Amino acid sequence: MLTGVILIGLLQVIVPVVLIGGAVISAIFGVFTSPNPDFGAPALHDGYVYYTTKALVNGEDTEADTPRSLVRVPLDRDGAPEVVAEVGSEYSEPKLVAADGAIHLIETDRVTTVRDGASSVTELEDGIPYKHWALVHEGRPAVVSLDHSYNDDADTVDLQTWDGSRWNVVWTALSEVPVDADEVRAVAIGSVVHVFVSGYDEPIVHAEFTAGGLSPWKPTKIVADDWTVVAQGSAPIVLQLDDRDETTKLVAWRESTGWRSFFSDSVEASDVGAVSLSE
């Protein structure tokens, strides 16, 4: 009987991630043939996967200031990519969030909001730190940023929300122990924002960020180049593209008595070459 209870519990955790993750991956991989995808945080909204693309010149990437498009594709049915709006330039790699009935493309110095196919851009004099991640917090577009001060060798972690015209600091905390921050990811679950940071060839570390402050950083024992975080129920999940022995797998890690892999699925190397879960 205990075995049956454990099995049911595992299925409740694994099946939603497999179904949703598989659908998103299939939708994304299925359309990434042309043009060239280049996104940090695709957004799900009204049954569509939204992402950004940059133009190719003679079939190849270019360093020129080429236009960028916001594109969407149906999540649950076959359909061709549809350009929703022209946004930004090749040099910008916006992070996308769906909130308040719109898609928000977040960059360090501006926010582009696309609603019903029409886009509006707000340029910012005081932007957000380069190392940040976009998420939804209490129904609003938000970012978690990590800014290192070399004067006192300390990290400041901020949670800011977008009110339509500016970023407003909701929480701020000083990390007692600075971390080697190459990439930052975050996801909100209830009243807690889970922040993940990876360094160069260092394990990803995790901290809980609340109105009361930032918890100590704890290692996850996960070392990854291409990764992101999502919420599954009351737990954060780390999704990783793992390349080893000429094979590539999508691996999902969940914390129980430690960070453990609970789902892994093989993906084509050519598909991985076309998409990255990192910034």
Secondary structure, 3 states (H helix, E strand, C coil): CHHHHHHHHHHHHHHHHHHHHHHHHHHHHHHCCCCEECCCCCEEECCEEEEEEECCECCECCCCCCEEEEEEEECCCCCCCEEEEEEEECCCCCEEEEECCEEEEECCCEEEEEECCEEEEEECCCCCCCCEEEEEECCEEEEEEEEEECCCCEEEEEEEEECCCCEEEEEEEEECCCCCCCEEEEEEECCEEEEEEECCCCCCEEEEEECCEECCCEECCCCCCEEEEEEECCEEEEEEEEEECCEEEEEEEEECCCEEEEEEEECCHHHHCCCCCCC
